[in-house]
Amino acid sequence: MNENFKIKVNNTTEFNITNKEASALDSVKTSDSKFHILQNNNPYKAEIIEADFNTKSYVVKVNNNSYSIKIENDLDTLIKSMGFEVGASKIVNDIKAPMPGLILDIMVKVGDQISMDSPLLILEAMKMENSILSPRDGIIKSVSGIKGNTVDKGELLIEFE
């Protein structure tokens, strides 16, 4: 398979390389993260300083110069061209009732600074108490739910700034 890779170095320089070209690189692994590379009869010492396999981002030191590297393959390029981002997450700006129920308690008020997984409110549904947790860090913009009131599924309860 002749897969193509788009390499971005220090967020400024981009170049493409094929799987065949990468396989033809004359390199010897000297330790877990260090390599000796020979390119056009010039020797290079390379070391992988940081690696994030999920985002395909690396920091590599070559002859004592550090480079930030981002690698995209054909699938990453296709996904990006479709308007999606690999590893990107949607920011949740509001909390809606996941089911009809009764609000037993609201633990936050407008202006509160909260962190991810902090309890926001308790919703009773089918005789069970469900703690609704914050999906992200943020500041509470508004609280629509009122303690003791019933809510329908999908009803807005809390908004983030």
C-alpha positions in Angstrom: 0.0 0.0 0.0 1.4 3.4 -1.0 0.1 5.6 1.7 1.0 9.3 1.8 1.9 11.3 4.9 1.7 15.1 5.3 4.4 16.2 7.7 4.2 19.6 9.4 7.4 20.9 11.1 7.2 23.7 13.7 3.8 24.7 12.3 5.6 26.4 9.4 7.1 23.9 7.0 5.0 21.2 5.3 6.1 18.3 3.0 4.7 15.1 1.8 6.4 11.7 2.1 5.2 8.3 0.9 5.3 5.1 2.9 7.9 3.8 0.4 10.1 6.8 1.0 9.8 6.4 4.8 10.7 2.7 4.6 13.8 3.5 2.5 15.2 5.8 5.2 18.6 4.5 6.3 18.1 4.5 10.1 19.4 2.4 13.0 17.6 2.4 16.4 20.3 2.9 19.1 17.9 3.0 22.1 14.2 3.2 22.8 13.9 6.8 21.6 17.2 7.4 19.8 18.2 6.8 16.2 21.2 7.2 14.0 20.1 8.3 10.5 22.1 8.5 7.3 20.6 10.7 4.6 22.6 11.7 1.4 25.8 10.5 3.0 25.2 12.9 6.0 24.9 11.4 9.5 22.2 12.6 11.9 21.5 11.8 15.6 17.8 11.9 16.3 15.8 11.5 19.5 12.1 11.4 20.1 11.6 13.7 23.1 7.8 13.7 23.3 5.2 11.5 21.5 1.4 11.8 21.5 0.1 8.9 19.4 -3.5 10.0 19.6 -2.9 13.4 17.9 0.2 12.1 16.0 2.3 15.0 17.4 5.9 14.6 18.3 8.9 16.6 19.5 12.1 15.3 17.9 15.6 16.5 18.5 18.0 16.2 15.5 21.6 17.1 16.0 20.6 19.0 19.2 17.9 21.0 17.4 14.3 20.4 18.6 11.4 20.2 16.1 7.7 20.0 16.7 6.2 17.5 14.2 2.6 16.7 13.3 1.9 13.8 11.0 -1.3 13.3 8.9 -2.1 10.3 6.8 -4.6 10.0 3.9 -7.5 9.2 6.3 -6.7 12.2 8.5 -6.7 14.4 5.4 -10.0 12.9 4.2 -11.7 13.4 7.5 -10.4 17.0 7.7 -11.7 17.7 4.2 -15.1 16.5 5.3 -15.2 19.1 8.0 -14.3 16.9 10.9 -11.3 16.9 13.1 -9.6 13.7 14.4 -9.6 13.9 18.2 -11.6 17.1 18.4 -14.4 17.2 20.9 -17.6 19.2 20.9 -17.8 21.8 23.7 -21.0 21.4 25.7 -22.6 24.7 26.4 -25.8 23.6 28.1 -27.2 20.8 30.2 -30.7 19.5 29.2 -32.7 17.0 31.1 -31.8 13.5 30.0 -35.2 12.2 31.1 -38.4 13.5 32.6 -38.1 13.9 36.4 -38.2 16.0 39.5 -35.3 18.4 40.4 -34.4 17.4 44.0 -31.4 19.8 44.4 -29.3 22.3 42.4 -25.7 22.6 43.6 -24.7 25.6 41.4 -25.7 29.2 40.9 -25.0 31.8 38.2 -21.4 32.8 38.1 -20.0 29.7 39.8 -16.7 28.5 38.5 -16.9 24.7 38.2 -14.6 21.9 37.1 -15.3 18.8 35.0 -17.3 16.1 36.8 -18.5 18.5 39.5 -22.1 17.7 40.6 -24.6 20.3 39.1 -28.0 19.0 40.2 -29.9 15.9 41.3 -32.8 14.7 39.1 -35.2 12.1 40.4 -36.6 9.9 37.7 -38.5 6.6 38.2 -37.7 6.6 42.0 -34.0 6.9 41.3 -31.8 9.9 42.1 -29.5 10.8 39.2 -26.6 13.1 39.8 -26.0 15.3 36.8 -22.2 16.1 36.5 -20.5 18.9 34.6 -19.1 17.7 31.2 -16.4 20.4 31.3 -14.7 23.2 33.2 -16.5 26.5 33.0 -18.6 29.2 34.5 -22.4 28.9 35.0 -24.2 31.4 32.8 -27.8 30.6 33.8 -29.8 28.1 35.8 -33.2 27.4 34.3 -34.3 24.5 36.5 -35.9 25.2 39.9 -35.6 22.9 42.9 -38.9 21.0 43.4 -40.1 21.5 39.8 -40.7 18.7 37.3 -38.9 18.8 33.9 -39.5 17.1 30.6 -36.8 15.3 28.6 -34.7 17.8 26.7 -35.7 20.8 28.8 -32.9 23.3 29.4 -31.5 23.1 33.0 -28.1 24.9 33.0 -26.1 27.0 30.6 -22.3 27.6 30.5 -20.6 30.8 29.4 
